[in-house]
Amino acid sequence: MKVLLAYPAIPETFWSFKYALKLIKKRAAHVPLGMLTVAAMLPKDWEVRLVDMNVEPLSDQDLRWADMVWVGAMVIQKASVREVIARTRAMGKPLVAGGPLFTSTPEDFPEVDHMVLNEAEITLPLFLRDLAAGKLQRIYTSTEKPDVAMTPLPRWDLLNMKHYASMSVQYSRGCPFDCEFCDIVHLNGRRPRVKANEQMLREFDVLYNLGWRGRLFIVDDNFIGNKVKAKSFLRTLIPWQEARKFPFGLYTESSVNLAQDEELMLLMSQAGFDSVFLGLETPAEECLAECGKHQNRSIDLAEAVRTIQRNGMEVMGGFIIGFDNDPANIFERQIKFIQNAGVVKAMIGLLQAIPGTRLYQRLQKEGRLLDDCSGDNCDGSMNFIPKMDLEVVKQGYHDVLQNLYSPREYYFRVLEFLKNYKPRRPTLARVGWLEIRAFLSSILYLGILDKWSGKIYYWRMLFKAFFFHRQCFGEAITQMIIGYHFRKLLGK
């Protein structure tokens, strides 16, 4: 059996970092970890190829080679999924699909031959059993949540690591919180399931032995969902990193209550975590109550951000506009909060109702749902009728983005971040060829070729970072390159 794993393209978004990647000669920010893991579950005698459409095109030759084409995707990849489906059908090849997109909306893809939904550790063996018996069904689904100890090591041999800015591993699945707009509970449940410490170190060993050095994303829904187990893992990881002189710079996703646990923050920074993504959402408490984000209501969000920064980790923040209870001044309040807290990478988007979420179900009952969800909460679209006038929401959102990512405001935010940020290891101590290339590219594209106003703020930022924040000078360069991506994306 020859199986082609096709990973669809992610459109240009805040998350793609397309323009920043060009400066460091990388093609994609992250690897298709799910596809690599599924590949490891296939029979050993099968021939398997992976085409990540974010780093290379899917060719007709690839499709002709395959006996069967498999596609896995998130909602945001829907447009590219449609292309893969059409081309596979035109070739007359059987098509198998899985992942969050198909699990949430299987009815949207009648042309797919077989769907292996939910978590592959449970449903993929059922598909393979029926395939061997010659009695395949169309849909394989299960509500069972597997022990992630069943998850095999990813098939890293299927991709070229040099194309990626970061590698990925998964420690846990699930999140103890149930925010109305989030589909994590629908997909992975509220009880976090974690891998054993030894299992995780094996995954780290494999990447290390393959020669990877650099960024490593822990792709969990909420890394600290089980704090006791997370701390145990970190205590095991710290000596592993120390013995190898910290080959991996780690980052992950977490809930904001991280800021209330001094021991956990210390362990994370000691283990090599230098950034964490938090769903901050909004400074309006009435909106936090509306969406069930109760963990954000019990804490001063701005101070939580600064506390994590002081413990050696940058806070990347997710923010949302479009709640029913958004006050008229929500746009100004979002700007003020993000600027004052120094959240440099502020992923601010319009609320979307994702299939499977409590929000989707509520809006459906209220008759407020519109088009399909794009999956990209930063594309300026909404798939429901908001309480605030839609044109007011869209114009206000546009103004927020233009303000936050103008050179003056963006560089001010970087400096605000650097004032609080206390890195565990000075970033100048981790200089390699990639960092040198990034620095030289920043001078060319931001300091020379950029628009005049951008150039002024770049050079001011560069000198201030060198003379007043030298311990995190490399981080300052990274932030300026990321800002270049945001401005290019917004046409600034």
Secondary structure by P-SEA (a helix, b strand, c coil): cbbbbbbbbbccccccaaaaaaaacccccccaaaaaaaaaaccccbbbbbbccccccccaaaaaaccbbbbbbcccaaaaaaaaaaaaaaabbbbbbbcccccccccccccccccccccccccaaaaaaaaaacccccbbbbcccccccccccccccccccccccccccccbbbbcccccccccccccccbbbbccaaaaaaaaaaaaaaccccbbbcccccccccaaaaaaaaaaaaaaaaaaccccbbbbbbcccccccaaaaaaaaaacccbbbbccccccaaaaaaacaaaaaacaaaaaaaaaaaaccccbbbbbccccccccaaaaaaaaaaaaaccccccccccccccccaaaaaaaaacccccccccccccccccccccccaaaaaaaaaaaaaaaacaaaaaaaaaaaaacbbbcccccccccaaaaaaaaaaaacccccccaaaaaaaaaaaaaaacccccaaaaaaaaaaaaaaaaaaacc
